[in-house]
Amino acid sequence: MEMGASTRGPGISVYKRLLPFLKPHTWRMVGAILTNIGAGLLDAFSVALLVPFLNTLFDRPPLDIKAGWVSSLLHQTVGRLMVTGDKMGSLRNVIFIVMAVVVAKNILVWISGQLGAELQEFVTRDLRNSVYKHLARLPLGYFTRTKSGQIISRILNDTFETRLVLTQIVTQSLQAAALVVSTIAFLFDISWQLTLMALVIVPILSLVLQPLLRKLRRGNRRRGNQHGEMASVLQETVSGIRLVKSFSAEDFEERRFTDASNTYARTTVRLTQLSFLAPPVTEVIGMLIAVTLLWIGARQVLVERSLTGADLITFLVFVLRLLQPLKQLTAVRATAQSSLASAERLFDILDTPSEQECDKGTVRVEAFRREVRFEDVGFSYEGTDGRSEVPVLRDVSFEASRGDVIALVGASGAGKTTLVDLIPRFYEPTSGSITIDGIDTRSMTLASLRSLIGIVSQDTVLFHDTVRNNLAYGTGRKYSDAEVEAAARAANAHAFITALPDGYETMLGERGTRLSGGQRQRIAIARALLLDPPILILDEATSALDTESERLVQAAIDRLLEGRTVFVIAHRLSTVQHATQILVLDKGRIVERGTHDELRAHNGTYSRLYDMQFRNATDVDAAREVTAVPTFG
């Protein structure tokens, strides 16, 4: 008993959490419930009309039935239509009533189907929108821990699966339940002894199906994760198709996908086999009960004379009619396990605290005036087990005054990107503090903090939208066309934009694939110029460009840096000679700091990194020529 309770407990909890999604559609739900109950009652009544039909056929009084309220119901509904001495007339009238009842039942079924379809779609929409709204506000760490395919699968597939647990109960199982309840009521009135025997099927079915339902619940959750893995492989292949083709790795990716697909298919087949067990088990057990009832009922008619033949036939028809809705109800229980497993995966997202829920900042900052200060800052990423991993940053302390250009250099994995990610609070320091104008960034509201910061990364993100909307991303019509164009001109982007087929209204391909690397970078710089942030984070934007594109992008960057406090992640050291301060990171610590000339004279880590990039005198001389023009990548 404890195992059954524990199995039902989580399901009930998930149901309760899903119910609020039904509340906005109460009238559709009530309408579907009422029409389904009405259809179930009319279905049972149409079977009860067998009594006058069979009695007339067997040359007995049409309404001769030993039942109590069933006899009263038939007298009130068809009593006046039974013509004494005219058997064919009475049969004709009963047939007309049966037809009318069946037509009325099917009208109600149609109405309930329409309401149920609307309920399903709108509940799915609301659930999908709610999960996406919460997902977009989750901390950056969630996305680094979770595969994008898993996220996509949950948003699209799991929301579709989850709606069944909410809406099938209304659109299908309620009609079946109403038919079961009304049929059992008729059965009790005809013969309570036989009915009690017939109802043995319910506890037997519950005991037989419970282990099956538990397996389905666990298996469907596992299948959801496997679907996410398959979606992840697909997403990685599509987004990295250039790399796949350049390495002739089509066969490798095909094996990855087919392995994931085969695993998903095998799990689905096993779950389908399990779910298909429920209806035949229900029918076999039900038929055994029906045969037993037939034998005992025949004895009551032929030997004990406590039932009429019409009573027994009607009773047996009711019992046989009971099997189909019982099969539907057990099938719904099996389907519910899949839906509940999907709902649990959705609540994994909804239960993850959003940035706003974690944000304890209350100070709204309007401007940046003096300095950004790091004081003994340490940071460790959270592992999959919830524990902190090896520290990425240790005891980082420095100050960036207004107008300073701070260059961050070091080997890959030294912690440069993590350091700048702490400034807009993509992650929170695990020790120490970061202050802006003396105010701890954790005390600031996220929205006001991030309004002070602009980011231009080497990997420019563009969306499948117009050029204008990519420039003014997320701001709607806040900026006029003239302001957008001015930003594009300052970023050396206006010329190539106007050369596009529809100018600023040209639709860019996904991730801006219609543009070159230099053009995408200039769009990103124009976007930052439009926002005009006082603090700028710049991941060197020119390292992968050709000479002409680099010249245009560099000129745009020089305009972007004017009057701003800038944090530059420098990959090419030739671009940071004129930085106000260069911080050299190694294994999460600042091991050197100073200007280019000071660090070269020190002949330490920075000097070695610099010499590694310019191994021969020609390269060094060329680099010195570059320093004649102030450039900061």
matplotlib code that plots the C-alpha trace (Angstrom):
import matplotlib.pyplot as plt

x = [0.0, 2.8, 4.3, 0.9, 0.5, 3.9, 3.2, 0.0, 1.3, 3.6, 0.9, -1.6, 0.9, 1.6, -2.1, -2.6, 0.2, -1.3, -4.8, -4.1, -3.6, -7.2, -8.6, -8.6, -10.7, -13.3, -16.3, -14.9, -14.1, -17.5, -19.2, -17.2, -17.9, -21.7, -22.0, -19.9, -22.0, -25.1, -23.8, -23.0, -26.4, -28.2, -26.0, -27.1, -30.8, -30.7, -29.7, -32.5, -35.0, -34.2, -36.6, -39.9, -38.6, -37.7, -40.9, -43.0, -41.1, -41.5, -45.2, -45.0, -46.3, -43.9, -42.9, -42.8, -39.6, -38.7, -36.5, -37.8, -36.7, -35.8, -39.4, -40.6, -38.2, -39.5, -43.2, -42.5, -40.6, -42.1, -45.2, -47.6, -46.2, -46.9, -50.1, -52.1, -52.8, -50.6, -47.1, -45.7, -46.8, -45.2, -42.0, -42.0, -42.4, -39.5, -37.3, -38.1, -37.2, -33.9, -33.0, -33.8, -31.8, -28.8, -29.0, -29.1, -26.2, -24.0, -24.9, -23.6, -20.5, -19.8, -20.2, -17.9, -15.4, -15.3, -14.9, -12.4, -10.3, -10.2, -9.4, -6.5, -5.0, -5.3, -4.0, -1.0, -0.4, -0.6, 1.7, 4.2, 4.2, 4.6, 7.6, 9.3, 8.7, 10.4, 13.1, 14.2, 14.7, 16.8, 20.5, 23.1, 24.5, 21.3, 22.0, 25.7, 24.6, 21.7, 21.9, 19.9, 18.2, 16.9, 15.5, 13.8, 12.3, 10.8, 9.3, 7.8, 7.3, 6.7, 4.1, 2.2, 2.4, 1.4, -1.8, -3.3, -3.3, -5.4, -7.7, -8.3, -9.8, -12.4, -12.9, -12.7, -12.6, -15.5, -17.9, -16.6, -17.0, -20.5, -21.4, -19.9, -21.7, -25.1, -24.7, -23.9, -26.9, -29.2, -27.5, -28.1, -31.8, -32.2, -30.3, -28.1, -26.7, -25.5, -24.1, -22.0, -20.5, -19.9, -18.1, -15.4, -13.7, -12.7, -10.4, -9.0, -8.2, -6.6, -4.3, -3.4, -2.6, -0.8, 2.7, 2.1, 1.3, 4.4, 6.6, 4.9, 5.5, 9.2, 9.7, 8.0, 10.3, 13.3, 11.9, 11.5, 15.2, 16.1, 14.0, 16.0, 19.3, 18.1, 17.1, 20.5, 22.3, 20.1, 20.5, 24.3, 24.5, 22.4, 24.2, 27.6, 26.9, 29.9, 32.3, 30.6, 31.1, 34.7, 35.7, 33.7, 32.0, 28.6, 29.0, 30.1, 27.1, 24.8, 26.0, 25.4, 21.9, 20.9, 22.2, 20.1, 17.1, 17.4, 17.5, 14.4, 12.6, 13.4, 12.2, 9.0, 8.3, 8.7, 6.4, 3.8, 3.9, 3.3, 0.5, -1.2, -1.5, -4.1, -7.1, -6.9, -6.3, -9.4, -11.4, -10.4, -11.2, -14.4, -15.5, -14.8, -17.1, -19.7, -19.7, -20.1, -22.9, -24.6, -24.6, -25.9, -28.5, -29.8, -30.3, -32.3, -34.5, -35.1, -34.9, -35.5, -37.8, -36.4, -35.6, -37.4, -35.6, -35.8, -34.2, -31.3, -30.7, -30.8, -28.4, -26.0, -26.1, -25.3, -22.4, -21.0, -21.5, -19.5, -16.4, -15.7, -15.7, -13.7, -11.1, -11.1, -10.5, -7.6, -6.2, -6.4, -4.6, -1.8, -1.7, -1.6, 1.7, 3.3, 1.8, 2.8, 6.4, 6.4, 4.9, 7.6, 10.3, 8.5, 8.4, 12.2, 12.4, 9.7, 11.2, 14.6, 14.8, 14.9, 17.4, 14.6, 13.7, 17.4, 17.9, 18.1, 19.1, 17.0, 19.2, 18.3, 21.4, 20.9, 24.4, 28.1, 30.3, 33.6, 35.0, 34.4, 36.2, 37.0, 37.9, 39.3, 36.8, 36.7, 34.4, 33.7, 31.2, 28.5, 28.9, 26.2, 26.0, 25.2, 28.7, 31.2, 34.0, 37.6, 37.8, 38.1, 39.0, 41.0, 41.6, 41.1, 41.5, 41.8, 40.1, 38.9, 38.2, 35.8, 37.4, 39.9, 40.6, 41.4, 42.9, 42.6, 45.2, 46.3, 46.2, 42.9, 41.1, 42.8, 39.4, 39.2, 35.6, 34.4, 35.8, 33.8, 30.7, 30.7, 30.3, 26.7, 26.0, 25.6, 27.2, 27.6, 31.0, 31.4, 33.7, 34.7, 32.7, 32.4, 31.3, 30.3, 30.7, 31.0, 27.8, 28.0, 26.5, 24.6, 22.7, 21.7, 18.6, 19.6, 17.7, 19.4, 22.9, 22.7, 21.4, 24.9, 26.7, 27.2, 28.8, 30.4, 31.6, 33.7, 30.8, 28.1, 24.5, 22.1, 18.4, 16.3, 14.7, 15.2, 18.5, 16.7, 15.3, 18.7, 20.3, 17.6, 17.3, 14.9, 14.0, 11.0, 10.4, 12.4, 14.9, 13.9, 15.1, 17.4, 19.1, 19.4, 21.0, 23.4, 24.6, 25.1, 27.1, 29.3, 29.9, 30.8, 27.8, 25.5, 27.1, 26.7, 23.2, 21.8, 23.3, 21.2, 18.0, 15.6, 18.1, 17.3, 14.2, 16.2, 15.5, 18.7, 19.1, 19.3, 22.4, 23.0, 24.3, 23.6, 26.4, 30.2, 32.0, 33.1, 29.5, 28.1, 30.7, 29.8, 26.1, 27.0, 29.1, 26.2, 23.9, 26.2, 26.5, 22.7, 22.4, 25.3, 26.4, 29.0, 30.6, 31.7, 32.8, 34.7, 35.8, 38.3, 36.2, 38.9, 40.9, 39.1, 38.7, 40.4, 42.5, 39.9, 37.1, 39.5, 40.3, 36.5, 35.7, 38.7, 37.7, 34.2, 35.6, 37.7, 34.5, 32.8, 35.5, 35.3, 34.3, 33.6, 35.1, 36.1, 37.1, 38.9, 39.5, 42.6, 43.6, 46.1, 48.4, 49.4, 46.0, 46.3, 49.5, 47.7, 45.4, 45.3, 46.1, 46.8, 45.9, 47.6, 45.6, 47.0, 44.8, 42.4, 44.8, 46.2, 49.9, 51.0, 49.5, 50.7, 51.0, 52.4, 55.8, 56.0, 55.1, 57.6, 60.3, 59.4, 60.1, 57.5, 54.4, 53.1, 56.4, 56.7, 53.1, 53.9, 57.1, 55.3, 52.9, 55.8, 58.7, 60.7, 61.9, 59.8, 56.6, 57.8, 58.5, 55.2, 53.5, 55.4, 54.1, 50.5, 51.0, 51.4, 47.6, 45.8, 43.8, 42.0, 40.6]
y = [0.0, 2.4, 1.9, 2.8, 5.8, 7.1, 6.6, 8.5, 11.3, 12.9, 12.5, 14.4, 17.1, 17.6, 17.7, 20.5, 22.5, 22.1, 23.1, 26.9, 26.6, 25.5, 28.4, 31.0, 28.6, 27.7, 28.2, 25.8, 23.3, 23.5, 23.3, 20.2, 18.6, 19.2, 18.0, 14.9, 14.0, 14.6, 12.4, 9.6, 9.8, 9.7, 6.7, 4.8, 5.7, 4.5, 1.1, 1.1, 1.5, -2.1, -3.1, -2.0, -3.2, -6.7, -7.0, -6.2, -8.6, -11.4, -10.7, -9.2, -5.9, -3.3, -1.7, -4.9, -4.6, -5.5, -2.4, 0.6, 4.0, 2.6, 1.5, 5.0, 6.6, 4.5, 5.1, 8.9, 8.9, 6.2, 5.1, 7.2, 5.9, 2.2, 1.4, -1.4, -4.1, -2.6, -4.2, -2.9, 0.6, 0.4, -1.0, 1.8, 4.4, 3.0, 2.9, 6.6, 7.5, 5.5, 7.4, 10.8, 9.9, 8.8, 12.0, 14.2, 12.3, 12.8, 16.5, 16.8, 14.7, 17.1, 20.2, 18.7, 17.8, 21.4, 22.8, 20.1, 20.9, 24.6, 23.7, 21.5, 24.0, 27.0, 25.2, 24.0, 27.5, 29.0, 26.2, 26.7, 30.5, 30.2, 27.9, 30.0, 33.2, 31.6, 30.0, 33.3, 34.7, 31.8, 32.5, 32.0, 29.0, 27.0, 27.2, 26.2, 23.1, 22.1, 21.0, 23.3, 20.2, 19.2, 22.7, 22.8, 19.3, 20.5, 23.6, 22.0, 18.3, 18.2, 21.0, 19.0, 15.9, 17.6, 19.0, 15.5, 15.0, 18.2, 17.9, 14.2, 14.0, 16.6, 15.6, 11.8, 10.3, 12.4, 11.0, 7.5, 8.1, 9.5, 6.4, 4.1, 5.8, 6.0, 2.4, 1.2, 3.1, 1.2, -2.1, -1.7, -0.9, -4.1, -6.5, -5.3, -8.8, -9.2, -5.6, -6.2, -9.3, -7.2, -4.5, -7.0, -6.0, -2.6, -3.6, -6.5, -4.1, -1.6, -4.3, -5.7, -2.4, -0.6, -2.0, -1.3, 2.3, 2.8, 1.4, 3.7, 6.8, 6.0, 5.0, 8.1, 10.4, 8.5, 8.7, 12.5, 12.8, 10.6, 12.8, 15.8, 14.0, 13.4, 17.0, 18.1, 16.1, 17.5, 21.1, 20.8, 19.3, 22.1, 24.9, 23.5, 22.2, 24.1, 22.3, 19.0, 19.4, 20.8, 17.7, 15.3, 14.2, 13.5, 9.8, 10.5, 12.8, 10.3, 7.7, 10.0, 10.8, 7.3, 6.0, 8.6, 7.9, 4.1, 4.5, 6.7, 4.3, 1.2, 3.0, 4.1, 0.6, -0.9, 1.8, 1.2, -2.5, -1.9, 0.7, -1.8, -4.3, -2.3, -2.5, -6.3, -7.1, -5.0, -6.8, -10.3, -9.7, -8.0, -10.9, -13.4, -11.4, -11.2, -14.9, -15.6, -13.1, -14.8, -18.1, -16.8, -14.5, -17.4, -19.3, -16.4, -16.3, -20.0, -21.5, -18.8, -16.6, -13.5, -11.8, -11.6, -12.5, -8.8, -7.8, -10.2, -9.3, -5.6, -6.2, -8.1, -5.4, -2.8, -4.9, -5.4, -1.7, -1.0, -2.6, 0.1, 3.1, 1.1, 0.4, 4.1, 5.0, 2.6, 3.9, 7.5, 6.3, 5.0, 8.2, 10.2, 8.6, 9.9, 13.4, 13.5, 12.5, 15.4, 17.7, 16.8, 17.7, 21.1, 21.8, 21.1, 24.3, 26.2, 25.2, 26.6, 30.1, 32.9, 35.7, 38.0, 35.6, 35.3, 39.1, 40.8, 44.1, 47.1, 50.0, 51.5, 53.1, 55.8, 56.5, 55.6, 58.3, 57.2, 53.6, 49.9, 48.1, 44.4, 43.5, 40.0, 38.5, 34.7, 32.5, 28.8, 27.4, 25.1, 21.4, 19.1, 17.7, 21.2, 21.6, 24.2, 23.1, 24.1, 28.0, 29.8, 33.2, 33.8, 37.0, 39.3, 43.0, 46.0, 49.4, 50.8, 54.5, 56.2, 56.4, 53.7, 50.8, 47.6, 44.9, 41.3, 38.9, 35.4, 31.8, 30.1, 29.1, 31.8, 33.2, 36.3, 35.7, 34.7, 37.9, 40.2, 38.0, 38.9, 42.6, 42.4, 39.6, 36.8, 35.0, 36.1, 36.1, 33.3, 35.6, 39.2, 42.0, 44.1, 47.7, 50.5, 54.0, 52.3, 50.3, 46.5, 45.2, 42.6, 45.5, 46.9, 45.8, 43.7, 45.8, 49.1, 47.4, 46.0, 49.2, 50.7, 47.9, 47.1, 44.0, 43.4, 39.8, 38.1, 35.7, 38.2, 37.0, 38.2, 37.1, 36.2, 39.7, 43.0, 44.9, 47.7, 45.3, 43.7, 47.1, 48.2, 44.7, 44.5, 48.2, 48.2, 51.7, 53.4, 54.8, 56.7, 55.7, 58.7, 57.5, 54.0, 55.2, 57.5, 54.5, 52.5, 55.3, 55.6, 51.8, 52.0, 49.9, 52.3, 51.7, 48.0, 48.1, 50.5, 48.1, 45.2, 44.5, 46.2, 48.4, 48.6, 46.4, 43.5, 40.2, 38.6, 34.9, 32.9, 34.1, 36.7, 34.2, 36.7, 39.0, 38.6, 38.4, 42.1, 43.2, 41.2, 42.8, 46.3, 45.6, 44.6, 47.7, 49.9, 48.1, 49.1, 52.7, 53.0, 51.9, 54.3, 52.4, 54.1, 50.7, 48.5, 44.9, 44.1, 40.6, 41.3, 41.7, 41.8, 38.7, 36.6, 39.3, 40.1, 43.3, 45.5, 44.4, 44.8, 48.4, 49.3, 47.4, 49.0, 52.5, 51.8, 50.4, 53.5, 55.6, 53.1, 53.5, 57.2, 58.4, 54.9, 52.6, 49.5, 46.0, 44.4, 40.6, 40.7, 37.7, 39.6, 41.5, 44.0, 45.7, 46.6, 48.6, 51.8, 50.3, 52.2, 49.0, 45.5, 42.6, 39.3, 36.3, 32.9, 30.1, 32.6, 35.0, 38.4, 37.6, 40.9, 44.4, 47.6, 49.3, 47.7, 49.3, 48.5, 44.8, 44.5, 45.9, 43.5, 40.6, 38.4, 36.4, 39.2, 39.7, 35.9, 35.8, 38.8, 37.3, 34.0, 35.9, 37.7, 35.3, 37.0, 40.5, 41.2, 40.5, 42.6, 45.5, 45.2, 45.2, 48.3, 50.0, 49.1, 50.9, 54.2, 54.3, 53.8, 50.6, 48.5, 45.1]
z = [0.0, 0.8, -2.7, -4.3, -2.2, -3.1, -6.8, -6.7, -4.5, -7.1, -9.7, -7.6, -6.9, -10.6, -11.2, -8.7, -10.2, -13.7, -12.7, -12.8, -16.5, -16.8, -14.8, -17.7, -19.8, -17.1, -19.4, -22.0, -19.4, -17.8, -21.2, -22.1, -18.7, -19.0, -22.6, -21.9, -18.9, -20.9, -23.7, -21.2, -19.6, -23.0, -24.0, -20.9, -21.4, -25.0, -23.7, -21.1, -24.0, -24.8, -22.0, -23.7, -27.0, -25.7, -23.6, -26.6, -28.8, -26.2, -25.9, -22.4, -21.1, -22.5, -19.2, -17.2, -15.3, -11.7, -11.3, -9.3, -10.6, -14.0, -14.4, -13.3, -15.8, -18.6, -17.7, -17.7, -21.0, -23.2, -21.3, -23.3, -26.6, -25.8, -27.7, -26.1, -28.6, -31.3, -30.9, -34.2, -33.4, -29.9, -31.4, -34.0, -31.3, -29.2, -32.3, -33.0, -29.4, -29.6, -32.8, -31.2, -28.1, -30.2, -32.4, -29.2, -27.7, -30.8, -31.0, -27.4, -28.4, -31.3, -29.0, -26.4, -29.1, -30.2, -26.7, -25.9, -29.0, -28.1, -24.5, -25.6, -27.9, -25.6, -22.6, -24.6, -25.8, -22.2, -20.9, -23.7, -23.3, -19.5, -19.7, -22.4, -20.4, -17.4, -19.5, -21.0, -17.5, -16.1, -15.2, -17.8, -15.8, -16.6, -20.4, -19.9, -18.0, -20.2, -23.9, -26.2, -27.8, -24.3, -23.8, -27.3, -26.7, -23.4, -24.8, -27.9, -27.2, -23.5, -23.5, -26.2, -24.1, -20.9, -22.3, -22.5, -18.8, -18.4, -21.4, -22.1, -18.6, -19.8, -23.4, -23.2, -19.7, -18.3, -20.9, -20.2, -16.4, -16.8, -18.8, -16.2, -13.3, -15.0, -16.2, -12.8, -11.4, -13.9, -13.1, -9.3, -10.0, -12.1, -9.8, -7.0, -6.4, -9.9, -9.9, -6.9, -8.6, -11.8, -9.9, -8.8, -12.1, -10.7, -7.8, -9.9, -12.7, -10.3, -8.8, -12.2, -13.9, -11.0, -11.7, -15.4, -14.8, -12.6, -15.4, -18.0, -15.8, -15.4, -19.0, -20.4, -18.4, -19.7, -23.2, -22.9, -22.0, -25.0, -27.3, -26.0, -26.8, -30.3, -30.7, -29.3, -32.0, -34.7, -33.5, -33.3, -36.8, -38.3, -36.5, -37.3, -40.8, -42.2, -39.8, -40.5, -44.3, -44.0, -42.0, -44.2, -41.0, -42.4, -41.6, -38.1, -37.4, -39.1, -36.6, -33.7, -34.8, -35.7, -32.3, -30.5, -32.8, -32.4, -28.6, -28.7, -31.0, -28.9, -25.7, -27.5, -28.8, -25.3, -23.8, -26.6, -25.9, -22.2, -22.9, -25.3, -22.5, -20.6, -23.0, -23.6, -19.9, -19.2, -21.8, -20.8, -17.2, -18.1, -20.3, -17.6, -15.3, -18.0, -18.6, -14.9, -14.7, -17.7, -15.9, -12.6, -14.3, -16.4, -13.1, -11.6, -14.7, -15.3, -11.8, -9.2, -11.4, -9.7, -13.1, -16.4, -19.6, -20.7, -17.4, -17.9, -21.5, -20.7, -17.7, -19.9, -22.6, -19.9, -18.6, -22.1, -22.8, -19.6, -21.0, -23.6, -21.3, -18.7, -21.5, -22.3, -18.6, -18.3, -21.6, -20.2, -17.1, -19.3, -21.4, -18.1, -17.1, -20.3, -19.7, -16.0, -17.0, -19.5, -16.9, -14.4, -17.0, -17.6, -13.8, -13.8, -15.7, -13.9, -10.5, -11.4, -9.9, -12.4, -12.3, -11.1, -8.3, -7.2, -7.6, -4.2, -5.7, -4.8, -5.9, -9.3, -10.8, -13.5, -14.6, -14.3, -13.0, -11.3, -11.3, -11.5, -8.7, -8.2, -4.6, -3.9, -6.3, -6.6, -8.7, -9.2, -11.7, -10.2, -11.1, -12.2, -8.7, -7.4, -5.8, -6.8, -9.2, -9.2, -8.8, -12.2, -10.6, -7.4, -5.4, -8.4, -7.5, -9.7, -10.4, -13.8, -13.7, -16.0, -19.5, -18.8, -21.3, -19.4, -21.5, -20.3, -21.7, -21.0, -22.3, -23.2, -20.0, -17.9, -16.8, -19.1, -20.3, -16.8, -15.4, -17.7, -17.3, -13.6, -14.4, -15.8, -13.3, -15.8, -12.8, -9.2, -7.5, -5.0, -2.9, -2.8, -4.4, -7.6, -7.1, -9.5, -8.0, -4.6, -4.9, -4.8, -8.1, -6.2, -4.5, -7.9, -9.8, -12.8, -15.3, -14.2, -14.0, -17.5, -18.9, -18.2, -20.1, -23.8, -25.1, -28.5, -28.9, -31.5, -32.2, -33.3, -32.8, -35.4, -35.8, -38.7, -38.9, -40.7, -40.5, -38.6, -36.0, -35.5, -35.0, -32.5, -31.0, -28.1, -28.1, -30.5, -31.9, -29.2, -31.7, -34.8, -38.3, -38.3, -35.0, -36.3, -39.5, -37.6, -35.5, -38.7, -40.3, -37.2, -37.4, -41.2, -41.9, -43.7, -47.1, -47.3, -45.7, -48.4, -51.0, -49.7, -51.7, -49.3, -47.4, -43.7, -44.2, -45.7, -43.9, -42.7, -42.7, -39.5, -37.6, -40.3, -42.8, -45.7, -44.3, -44.2, -40.9, -41.1, -41.9, -38.9, -36.6, -37.8, -37.2, -33.6, -33.1, -34.5, -32.0, -29.2, -30.4, -30.5, -26.9, -26.0, -22.8, -20.5, -19.8, -22.7, -22.8, -26.0, -27.1, -29.8, -32.9, -35.6, -35.1, -37.8, -40.4, -43.7, -43.9, -45.5, -43.1, -40.2, -41.2, -41.3, -38.1, -36.3, -37.3, -36.0, -32.7, -32.2, -32.4, -30.0, -27.4, -27.1, -23.6, -22.3, -19.7, -21.7, -20.8, -23.8, -24.0, -26.1, -28.3, -30.5, -28.2, -31.0, -30.5, -26.8, -26.6, -25.7, -23.1, -19.8, -17.9, -19.1, -16.7, -17.4, -16.1, -15.4, -13.9, -12.6, -10.9, -12.0, -12.3, -13.9, -14.5, -16.1, -19.4, -22.5, -22.1, -18.4, -19.0, -21.9, -19.6, -16.9, -19.3, -17.6, -18.8, -21.0, -22.7, -23.4, -24.8, -27.0, -28.4, -29.1, -31.4, -33.2, -33.4, -36.1, -36.4, -39.4, -37.6, -34.6, -36.8, -38.5, -35.1, -34.1, -37.2, -36.2, -32.9, -34.7, -34.7, -31.4, -31.7, -29.1, -30.2]

ax = plt.figure().add_subplot(projection="3d")
ax.plot(x, y, z, "-o")
ax.set_aspect("equal")
plt.show()
